Amino acid sequence: MSRRAAVAATNPLAAQAGLDLVHGGGTAVDAAIAAMTVSFATEPGIVSPMAGAYVAVWPVDGDPVVVDGNVEMPGRGMPSEAFGRGVREIHTDYGGGITVGAGHGSVATPGAFAAFELAHERYGGAPWRELMAPAIRALRTGFPVGAAAASYLQLVHDSLFGWDEQTRAAVTGPGGGPARAGDLLVLPDLADSLEQVASQGATVLYSGDLGAALVADMRDRGGLITRDDLTAYEAVIRPALTSTFGDWTVATNPPPSIGGPVLTALLRLLADRPGGAADARALIEVQRAVLGYRISTIDPVPDLAVAGRELLDTIEAHGLAGLPTSASTAHVSVMDSDGLACAITASAGYGSGATVPGTGLMLNNSLGEPELNRRGLHALSPGTRLASNMAPTVAAHRDGERLAIGTPGADRITTALMQVLGRHCQGGEGLQEAIDAPRLHVHHLPDGSVRVEYEADPGLAAQVEASGLPGVEHDRHAMFFGGVGAAVTSSDGALAAAADPRREAATALG
């Protein structure tokens, strides 16, 4: 009997690409990489191939791991005067209004394809070229712009993506304005670049022609990435950060990622609350403490690995009382019928607005994201992995059920997953029901104040008011609160997938 799979992805093209890979002999890891590569191709502005990514894998017979392909601070060999420059400050209306750094000085060394290649070598089954083929085909024949990408482009088309001629052309629709949902885009330069990745592997982005083109563009337009940065980059396989949550073992992104430790802390503290994720008061209390701790104690320090472990040690020793108070991503989840689980989260930040000439490769703005650079612009030493909110997660129930789950959503990643996993793993709600339920997020503002962002729901509104914190009500199923995608296999081998109504998403099963 051929292998089957459940796929949750960003759009129907990506979900179908994953399913086709499994039907062609690939594994869940192959499927997740193929689906994410399609997302890179068909979600312009949301994510791109020059992103960072984490690949969480729970092998059929083995311990869970995470392949770290996060972005790094560049600048090896650059003179000191090159740092602190090359960044455009851009204000957008996204998320109620944010200011980000764009331009070539905001670009970090990408790692997504290095992680994909390493994960494929260890856990894949299909030829590498086949993983790239669906994305290449979509770019050459044309793909419809999705609602999430169109919504983002309406807000940032001119401010963020309008200053670079090639970027502007790639995200402009047939009417001359920002591409709208349903507009058909054809991107042959990006297709050519992915053809090189397909034939030469990820090395072409680091020591090959595409890497050389990136370095030349950095040199010509004030960026920091050098040839030494690219040749030194390596994806790293790390043991997953695991914890017990009821009858579940949850495995997620370990330090130096921040997303995994923060999610683990949220879940551990939530487990001590009788109402769990269904109790808004508990959500507010736990989120306020953990996210406040992150901002005050973790984000400013140079060693994120040590800081992440200290957070978990504090939770273990003192619980909630031990904690002081004070952008653009894509996710794919796949389970195959062998029991292999894979979750990939990738991020290019809000986008730098820059495209490497002649390649179609839009560049990340990870150095320009304020929440990932709380120590200041270009404060890290070259070669340092940046902080990350990403937390792709795989989990196993003691009766044999397995789950792959994750979400985009910047600093809402951990709080969205906290609420869905709390409802499903602790509260026993169905997976789709847990994803659909209204969410809240405790928002720590730059001025030190705190407010609760929440989705329209009478029960939530009342409990937010009772908390004494100011609240901001959003529409029900607002994109602000992420886009959880999950795939699961039951103890008897039945497969299922669930996707979030907050973002255009799709599932495929078969």
C-alpha positions as CSV (number, residue, x, y, z in Angstrom):
1,M,0.0,0.0,0.0
2,S,1.4,3.4,-0.9
3,R,2.2,5.9,1.7
4,R,-0.6,8.5,2.7
5,A,-0.4,11.8,4.4
6,A,-2.3,14.7,5.9
7,V,-1.0,18.2,5.0
8,A,-1.8,21.6,6.4
9,A,-0.3,24.4,4.4
10,T,-0.6,28.1,3.4
11,N,-2.7,27.6,0.2
12,P,-4.1,24.8,-2.0
13,L,-1.1,24.7,-4.3
14,A,1.2,24.2,-1.4
15,A,-1.0,21.5,0.2
16,Q,-1.4,19.6,-3.0
17,A,2.3,19.7,-3.7
18,G,3.0,18.1,-0.3
19,L,0.4,15.4,-0.9
20,D,1.7,14.7,-4.4
21,L,5.3,14.2,-3.0
22,V,4.0,11.5,-0.6
23,H,2.0,9.7,-3.3
24,G,5.2,9.7,-5.4
25,G,7.2,7.9,-2.7
26,G,8.3,10.8,-0.5
27,T,8.1,11.2,3.2
28,A,6.4,13.7,5.4
29,V,9.6,15.7,5.4
30,D,9.8,15.8,1.6
31,A,6.1,16.9,1.6
32,A,6.7,19.6,4.1
33,I,9.7,21.0,2.2
34,A,7.8,20.9,-1.1
35,A,4.8,22.6,0.4
36,M,7.0,25.3,2.0
37,T,8.9,25.9,-1.2
38,V,5.6,26.5,-3.0
39,S,4.7,28.9,-0.3
40,F,8.0,30.8,-0.9
41,A,7.0,31.0,-4.6
42,T,3.3,31.9,-4.2
43,E,3.1,34.1,-1.1
44,P,4.9,37.2,-2.3
45,G,5.6,39.6,0.5
46,I,4.7,37.1,3.1
47,V,7.7,34.8,2.9
48,S,10.5,34.1,0.4
49,P,13.4,31.7,-0.4
50,M,15.9,34.0,1.4
51,A,14.2,33.3,4.7
52,G,15.2,31.5,7.9
53,A,13.4,28.3,8.9
54,Y,13.2,25.6,11.5
55,V,12.2,22.0,10.6
56,A,10.8,20.0,13.5
57,V,10.9,16.2,12.9
58,W,9.7,13.3,15.0
59,P,11.0,10.2,13.3
60,V,9.1,6.9,13.4
61,D,11.8,5.3,15.5
62,G,13.8,8.0,17.2
63,D,13.8,11.1,19.3
64,P,12.4,14.4,18.0
65,V,14.8,16.9,16.5
66,V,14.8,20.4,15.1
67,V,16.9,21.4,12.1
68,D,17.9,25.0,12.8
69,G,18.1,27.1,9.6
70,N,17.5,30.4,11.2
71,V,19.1,33.6,9.9
72,E,22.5,34.8,11.1
73,M,24.0,38.2,11.7
74,P,26.3,38.9,8.7
75,G,29.3,41.2,8.3
76,R,32.4,38.9,8.5
77,G,35.3,41.0,7.2
78,M,33.4,44.2,7.0
79,P,34.9,47.4,8.4
80,S,33.3,48.8,11.6
81,E,31.9,51.8,9.7
82,A,29.7,49.5,7.6
83,F,27.5,48.6,10.6
84,G,24.6,50.7,11.7
85,R,23.8,51.8,8.1
86,G,21.9,50.8,5.0
87,V,18.5,50.6,6.8
88,R,15.4,52.4,5.7
89,E,12.9,53.2,8.4
90,I,9.4,52.4,7.1
91,H,6.1,52.8,8.9
92,T,3.2,50.6,7.9
93,D,-0.4,50.1,9.0
94,Y,0.1,46.4,9.4
95,G,-1.0,45.1,12.8
96,G,-2.4,48.4,13.8
97,G,0.8,50.3,12.9
98,I,4.4,49.2,13.1
99,T,7.8,50.7,12.1
100,V,10.4,48.4,10.6
101,G,13.8,48.6,9.1
102,A,14.1,47.7,5.4
103,G,16.7,48.0,2.7
104,H,19.9,46.0,2.3
105,G,21.3,46.8,5.7
106,S,18.3,44.9,7.2
107,V,19.1,41.6,5.5
108,A,20.4,38.7,7.5
109,T,22.2,35.6,6.2
110,P,19.4,33.2,5.1
111,G,19.3,29.6,6.1
112,A,16.0,28.0,5.0
113,F,17.3,26.0,2.1
114,A,20.4,24.8,4.0
115,A,18.0,23.4,6.7
116,F,15.7,21.9,4.1
117,E,18.6,20.1,2.4
118,L,19.9,18.7,5.7
119,A,16.5,17.5,6.7
120,H,16.0,15.9,3.3
121,E,19.3,14.1,3.6
122,R,18.4,12.6,7.0
123,Y,14.7,12.0,6.6
124,G,13.7,12.3,3.0
125,G,12.9,9.7,0.4
126,A,12.2,11.5,-2.9
127,P,14.9,13.0,-5.2
128,W,15.7,16.6,-4.2
129,R,14.7,17.9,-7.6
130,E,11.2,16.6,-7.2
131,L,10.8,18.7,-4.1
132,M,11.5,21.9,-6.1
133,A,9.4,21.0,-9.1
134,P,5.9,22.1,-7.9
135,A,7.1,25.6,-7.0
136,I,9.0,26.0,-10.3
137,R,5.9,24.9,-12.3
138,A,3.7,27.4,-10.4
139,L,6.1,30.3,-11.1
140,R,6.3,29.5,-14.8
141,T,2.7,28.9,-15.5
142,G,1.3,31.4,-13.1
143,F,-0.3,31.3,-9.7
144,P,-3.3,33.2,-8.2
145,V,-2.4,35.6,-5.4
146,G,-3.9,34.5,-2.1
147,A,-5.9,36.6,0.2
148,A,-3.3,36.9,2.9
149,A,-0.6,38.1,0.5
150,A,-3.0,40.5,-1.1
151,S,-4.1,41.9,2.2
152,Y,-0.5,42.5,3.2
153,L,0.5,44.0,-0.1
154,Q,-2.4,46.5,0.0
155,L,-0.8,47.9,3.2
156,V,2.9,47.9,2.2
157,H,3.1,47.8,-1.6
158,D,4.4,51.4,-1.9
159,S,6.1,51.9,1.4
160,L,8.0,48.6,1.7
161,F,8.0,47.1,-1.7
162,G,7.9,50.1,-3.9
163,W,11.4,51.5,-3.8
164,D,13.1,48.5,-5.5
165,E,12.2,48.3,-9.2
166,Q,12.4,44.4,-9.4
167,T,10.5,43.9,-6.2
168,R,7.8,46.4,-7.2
169,A,7.3,44.6,-10.5
170,A,7.0,41.2,-8.8
171,V,4.2,42.3,-6.5
172,T,2.3,44.6,-8.8
173,G,-0.9,43.2,-10.4
174,P,-2.2,43.6,-13.9
175,G,-4.0,46.8,-13.0
176,G,-0.8,48.6,-12.0
177,G,-1.4,48.6,-8.3
178,P,-0.7,46.0,-5.6
179,A,-1.6,42.5,-6.7
180,R,-5.1,41.6,-5.5
181,A,-6.5,38.2,-4.5
182,G,-7.0,36.1,-7.6
183,D,-4.5,38.0,-9.8
184,L,-2.3,35.7,-11.8
185,L,1.4,36.3,-11.3
186,V,4.2,34.7,-13.4
187,L,7.8,35.1,-12.0
188,P,10.3,33.5,-14.4
189,D,13.4,34.9,-12.7
190,L,12.5,33.2,-9.4
191,A,11.7,30.0,-11.4
192,D,15.2,30.1,-12.9
193,S,16.7,30.5,-9.5
194,L,14.8,27.5,-8.0
195,E,15.9,25.5,-11.1
196,Q,19.5,26.1,-10.0
197,V,18.6,25.1,-6.4
198,A,17.0,21.9,-7.8
199,S,20.0,20.9,-9.9
200,Q,22.8,22.1,-7.7
201,G,21.4,21.9,-4.2
202,A,21.4,24.6,-1.5
203,T,25.1,25.2,-2.1
204,V,24.3,27.4,-5.1
205,L,22.9,29.9,-2.7
206,Y,26.1,29.9,-0.6
207,S,29.1,29.1,-2.8
208,G,27.6,29.1,-6.2
209,D,26.3,31.6,-8.8
210,L,23.2,32.7,-6.7
211,G,25.4,33.3,-3.7
212,A,27.8,35.4,-5.8
213,A,24.9,37.5,-7.1
214,L,23.7,38.1,-3.5
215,V,27.2,39.2,-2.4
216,A,27.5,41.6,-5.4
217,D,24.1,43.1,-4.6
218,M,25.1,43.6,-1.0
219,R,28.4,45.3,-2.0
220,D,26.7,47.5,-4.5
221,R,23.7,48.6,-2.3
222,G,25.1,48.9,1.2
223,G,24.4,45.4,2.7
224,L,26.5,43.4,5.1
225,I,26.4,39.8,3.7
226,T,29.8,38.7,2.5
227,R,31.1,35.6,0.8
228,D,32.6,34.6,4.1
229,D,29.2,34.8,5.7
230,L,27.7,32.5,3.1
231,T,30.4,29.9,3.1
232,A,30.5,29.7,6.9
233,Y,26.7,29.2,7.2
234,E,25.6,25.7,8.4
235,A,22.3,24.3,9.3
236,V,22.4,22.6,12.7
237,I,20.4,19.6,14.0
238,R,19.5,20.0,17.6
239,P,17.6,17.7,20.0
240,A,14.1,19.1,20.4
241,L,13.0,20.8,23.6
242,T,10.6,18.3,25.1
243,S,8.1,18.6,28.0
244,T,5.2,16.6,29.3
245,F,1.8,18.3,29.0
246,G,-0.9,16.0,30.4
247,D,-0.8,12.8,28.4
248,W,1.3,14.4,25.7
249,T,5.0,14.8,25.1
250,V,5.5,18.1,23.3
251,A,8.7,18.7,21.3
252,T,9.6,22.2,20.0
253,N,12.3,24.6,19.1
254,P,15.2,24.5,21.6
255,P,17.5,27.4,22.6
256,P,19.0,29.5,21.1
257,S,15.5,30.0,19.7
258,I,13.3,32.0,22.0
259,G,9.9,30.7,20.6
260,G,10.4,27.2,21.8
261,P,11.3,28.0,25.4
262,V,8.6,30.7,25.6
263,L,5.9,28.2,24.3
264,T,7.2,25.5,26.7
265,A,6.9,28.0,29.7
266,L,3.4,29.1,28.6
267,L,2.2,25.4,28.4
268,R,3.8,24.4,31.7
269,L,2.2,27.3,33.6
270,L,-1.1,26.8,31.8
271,A,-1.1,23.1,32.9
272,D,-1.3,24.3,36.5
273,R,-4.5,26.3,35.9
274,P,-7.8,24.2,36.3
275,G,-9.6,26.0,33.5
276,G,-6.7,25.7,31.1
277,A,-6.9,27.4,27.8
278,A,-10.6,27.9,28.1
279,D,-10.1,30.3,31.0
280,A,-9.2,33.7,29.7
281,R,-8.1,34.9,33.1
282,A,-5.5,32.2,33.2
283,L,-4.4,33.0,29.7
284,I,-3.9,36.7,30.5
285,E,-2.1,36.0,33.8
286,V,0.3,33.4,32.2
287,Q,0.9,35.4,29.0
288,R,1.5,38.6,30.9
289,A,4.2,37.0,33.1
290,V,6.0,35.0,30.5
291,L,6.0,37.6,27.7
292,G,7.0,40.3,30.1
293,Y,9.9,38.1,31.3
294,R,11.0,37.6,27.7
295,I,11.1,41.3,27.0
296,S,12.8,42.3,30.2
297,T,15.2,39.4,30.8
298,I,15.7,37.3,27.6
299,D,15.7,39.6,24.6
300,P,18.4,42.1,25.8
301,V,21.1,39.5,26.6
302,P,23.8,38.3,24.3
303,D,23.5,34.5,24.9
304,L,20.0,33.4,24.0
305,A,20.7,29.8,24.7
306,V,21.6,30.5,28.3
307,A,18.6,32.9,28.7
308,G,16.2,30.4,27.3
309,R,17.3,27.7,29.7
310,E,17.2,30.1,32.6
311,L,13.5,30.9,31.8
312,L,12.7,27.2,32.0
313,D,14.7,26.7,35.2
314,T,12.9,29.6,36.8
315,I,9.5,28.1,35.9
316,E,10.6,24.7,37.3
317,A,11.8,26.2,40.6
318,H,9.2,29.0,41.3
319,G,6.3,28.7,38.8
320,L,4.6,31.9,37.8
321,A,5.7,33.8,40.9
322,G,9.3,33.6,39.7
323,L,8.6,35.7,36.7
324,P,8.8,39.5,37.0
325,T,6.0,41.5,35.3
326,S,6.8,44.3,33.2
327,A,5.8,40.0,11.5
328,S,5.4,37.7,8.3
329,T,5.8,33.9,8.5
330,A,4.6,30.7,6.9
331,H,4.0,27.3,8.4
332,V,3.4,23.8,7.0
333,S,2.5,20.6,9.0
334,V,2.6,17.1,7.6
335,M,2.0,13.6,9.0
336,D,2.5,10.5,6.9
337,S,1.0,7.1,7.3
338,D,4.3,5.7,8.6
339,G,4.0,8.0,11.6
340,L,6.7,10.5,10.6
341,A,5.8,14.0,11.7
342,C,7.2,17.2,10.3
343,A,6.5,20.9,11.0
344,I,8.2,23.7,9.3
345,T,8.0,27.4,10.1
346,A,9.8,29.9,7.9
347,S,10.1,33.7,8.1
348,A,11.6,36.5,6.0
349,G,10.4,39.1,8.5
350,Y,8.3,41.8,7.0
351,G,10.5,41.8,3.9
352,S,13.4,44.2,3.1
353,G,11.8,45.4,-0.1
354,A,15.0,44.4,-2.0
355,T,15.4,41.7,-4.7
356,V,18.7,40.4,-5.9
357,P,18.8,41.6,-9.5
358,G,18.0,39.0,-12.2
359,T,17.2,36.3,-9.6
360,G,13.7,37.0,-8.3
361,L,15.0,36.4,-4.8
362,M,13.4,38.8,-2.4
363,L,15.4,39.4,0.7
364,N,14.5,39.2,4.4
365,N,14.6,42.2,6.8
366,S,15.4,40.1,9.9
367,L,17.9,42.7,11.1
368,G,15.2,45.4,10.8
369,E,12.6,43.6,13.0
370,P,12.5,45.5,16.3
371,E,11.3,42.5,18.3
372,L,14.2,40.3,17.1
373,N,16.9,43.0,17.7
374,R,16.1,44.5,21.1
375,R,19.8,45.1,21.7
376,G,19.8,47.6,18.8
377,L,20.6,47.7,15.1
378,H,23.6,45.5,14.1
379,A,24.4,44.9,17.8
380,L,25.2,41.2,17.3
381,S,28.6,39.7,16.3
382,P,28.7,38.3,12.8
383,G,27.8,34.6,12.8
384,T,25.3,34.9,15.7
385,R,21.9,33.3,15.2
386,L,19.2,35.9,15.6
387,A,16.4,35.6,18.1
388,S,13.3,33.9,16.7
389,N,9.6,33.6,17.7
390,M,9.2,30.5,15.5
391,A,8.1,27.3,17.3
392,P,7.3,24.5,14.9
393,T,6.1,21.7,17.2
394,V,5.7,17.9,17.0
395,A,3.9,16.0,19.8
396,A,3.0,12.4,20.8
397,H,0.2,11.1,23.0
398,R,0.9,8.1,25.2
399,D,-1.7,6.1,23.3
400,G,0.2,6.6,20.0
401,E,-1.4,9.7,18.5
402,R,1.0,12.0,16.8
403,L,0.7,15.7,15.9
404,A,2.6,18.3,13.8
405,I,1.6,21.9,14.4
406,G,2.7,25.5,14.1
407,T,1.7,28.9,13.1
408,P,3.0,32.2,11.6
409,G,2.3,35.4,13.5
410,A,5.5,37.1,14.9
411,D,5.2,37.4,18.7
412,R,1.7,35.9,18.5
413,I,3.2,32.5,17.5
414,T,3.7,31.2,21.0
415,T,0.4,32.5,22.4
416,A,-1.6,31.1,19.5
417,L,0.0,27.7,19.9
418,M,-0.4,27.9,23.7
419,Q,-4.2,28.3,23.3
420,V,-4.6,25.6,20.6
421,L,-2.4,23.0,22.3
422,G,-4.0,23.9,25.7
423,R,-7.5,23.3,24.3
424,H,-6.7,20.1,22.4
425,C,-4.0,18.4,24.6
426,Q,-5.2,19.5,28.0
427,G,-8.9,20.3,27.4
428,G,-9.7,17.5,25.0
429,E,-11.3,19.7,22.3
430,G,-11.2,18.5,18.7
431,L,-8.2,19.9,16.8
432,Q,-10.3,22.0,14.4
433,E,-12.5,23.2,17.3
434,A,-9.4,24.3,19.2
435,I,-8.0,26.2,16.2
436,D,-11.4,27.9,15.5
437,A,-11.8,29.1,19.2
438,P,-11.4,32.9,19.9
439,R,-7.9,34.0,20.9
440,L,-6.3,36.7,23.0
441,H,-2.8,38.0,23.2
442,V,-1.2,40.1,26.0
443,H,0.7,42.8,24.2
444,H,3.6,44.5,25.9
445,L,4.0,47.9,24.3
446,P,7.3,49.8,23.7
447,D,6.4,52.4,26.4
448,G,6.1,49.6,29.0
449,S,2.3,49.5,29.2
450,V,0.3,46.3,28.7
451,R,-3.0,45.7,26.9
452,V,-5.0,42.6,25.8
453,E,-5.7,42.1,22.1
454,Y,-8.6,39.8,21.7
455,E,-11.1,38.5,19.1
456,A,-14.7,39.6,19.3
457,D,-16.4,37.2,21.7
458,P,-18.8,38.1,24.6
459,G,-17.1,35.8,27.1
460,L,-13.6,37.0,26.2
461,A,-14.7,40.7,26.4
462,A,-16.1,40.2,29.9
463,Q,-13.0,38.4,31.2
464,V,-10.6,41.0,29.6
465,E,-12.6,43.7,31.3
466,A,-12.4,41.8,34.6
467,S,-8.6,41.6,34.3
468,G,-8.3,45.3,34.8
469,L,-6.1,45.7,31.7
470,P,-7.1,47.8,28.7
471,G,-8.4,45.7,25.8
472,V,-8.5,46.1,22.0
473,E,-11.1,44.1,20.3
474,H,-10.4,42.6,16.8
475,D,-12.7,41.0,14.3
476,R,-13.4,37.3,14.9
477,H,-10.7,35.2,13.2
478,A,-8.4,38.1,12.7
479,M,-5.2,37.4,10.8
480,F,-3.3,39.2,13.6
481,F,-3.7,36.1,15.8
482,G,-1.7,33.8,13.5
483,G,-2.7,30.9,11.2
484,V,-2.3,27.6,12.9
485,G,-1.9,24.5,10.7
486,A,-1.9,21.0,12.1
487,A,-1.7,17.4,10.9
488,V,-2.4,14.4,13.1
489,T,-2.5,10.6,13.0
490,S,-4.5,8.7,15.6
491,S,-3.5,5.6,17.4
492,D,-5.2,3.5,14.8
493,G,-3.5,5.2,11.9
494,A,-6.3,7.6,10.8
495,L,-5.0,10.8,9.3
496,A,-6.5,14.3,9.6
497,A,-5.5,17.9,9.1
498,A,-6.8,21.2,10.3
499,A,-6.2,24.7,9.1
500,D,-6.9,28.2,10.5
501,P,-9.7,30.4,9.2
502,R,-7.7,33.4,10.2
503,R,-5.4,33.1,7.1
504,E,-6.1,31.6,3.7
505,A,-5.0,28.1,4.3
506,A,-5.6,24.6,2.9
507,T,-5.5,21.0,3.9
508,A,-5.0,17.9,1.8
509,L,-5.5,14.3,2.8
510,G,-5.0,11.1,1.0
